[in-house]
Structures are given as C-alpha cells and as structure tokens.
C-alpha cells in the first residue's frame, strides 16, 4: 500500500508533473530543468530525487552532469499507467506548452557559460 501512496504523492505536485512532461521530450540536466521552471536548483534536485526514487525517471552521470531521462520501458507497470494518465490529462495545459517552447530554446552549454560568467561577476 505504501508504494502506491508514494507514486500518487509523486504526481501530486505540479512541478513534478512539469518535469515529467519535459523529460518526455528529451533527457535533461538539472540546470535545464531549473531554467525552465524558474526554481532553485535545490528544489529541482529534490523533485528529481523523489521521481527517481519512486520509479518514474532514471539518471546517468555524463562527465560533470547528471542527466535525467524518462524511459517508459524501464518503468514498472504501475508507474507507466500513472504516467499515461498524467500525460493525457496535461496535453492541453498552457504551462506544459510554454515549458516545451522554453525547453526548445534551452541549451545546457549556454546555461553553463552564463552561470560561469555570473559567478565571475561578468554579467
């Protein structure tokens, strides 16, 4: 029973649903998700940890980045079914479309360059 409740709890937050919808489009690093959502890195990391721990997403270390991805084939059946329902229920939401458009303009390397300049006080 506990695992079922955790899965529903994972989907009870709008930002986690937005993250899932973004990861449905492509794999992403924390900085890309942070940029699109406009949240603190620590908040996004917490959301990603919960989604990973509850079986919705996976991560892989690539160089200095951790890349998150959604692999419906690797999800257990209950996660896959819940994701399908969430995906169908959010198809026509403006915020999901806005996130998708912002994501198309987002580039991990550009975000990192901007962050490095910001830390050096150039921006």
FENGI-V694304 format. One record per backbone hydrogen bond with DSSP energy under -1.0 kcal/mol. NH is the residue of the N-H (numbers start at 0). CO is the residue of the C=O. E is the energy in kcal/mol with one decimal. If there is no record, write none. Layout:
nh/co/e
NH/CO/E
NH/CO/E
This chain:
nh/co/e
4/0/-2.1
5/1/-2.3
6/2/-1.8
7/3/-2.0
8/4/-2.5
9/5/-2.3
10/6/-1.1
11/8/-1.3
16/12/-1.8
17/13/-2.3
18/14/-2.3
19/15/-2.3
20/16/-2.4
21/17/-2.1
22/18/-2.7
23/19/-1.2
24/21/-1.1
25/21/-1.7
27/67/-2.1
32/28/-1.8
33/29/-3.0
34/30/-2.0
35/31/-2.1
36/32/-2.7
37/33/-2.2
43/39/-2.2
44/40/-2.7
45/41/-1.8
46/42/-2.2
47/43/-2.7
48/44/-2.4
49/45/-2.3
50/46/-2.4
51/47/-2.4
52/48/-3.1
53/49/-2.1
54/51/-1.6
55/50/-2.6
56/50/-1.1
57/68/-2.6
59/66/-2.1
61/64/-3.2
64/61/-2.1
66/59/-3.1
67/27/-3.4
68/57/-2.6
73/70/-1.1
74/70/-1.1
79/75/-2.4
80/76/-2.4
81/77/-2.4
82/78/-2.9
83/79/-2.2
84/80/-1.9
85/81/-2.5
86/82/-3.1
87/83/-2.3
88/84/-2.0
92/89/-1.6
96/92/-1.6
97/93/-2.8
98/94/-2.4
99/95/-2.0
100/96/-2.1
101/97/-2.5
102/98/-2.6
103/99/-1.6
105/102/-1.2
110/106/-2.5
111/107/-2.2
112/108/-2.2
113/109/-2.5
114/110/-2.2
115/111/-2.4
116/112/-2.4
117/113/-2.2
118/114/-2.2
119/115/-1.5
121/116/-2.6
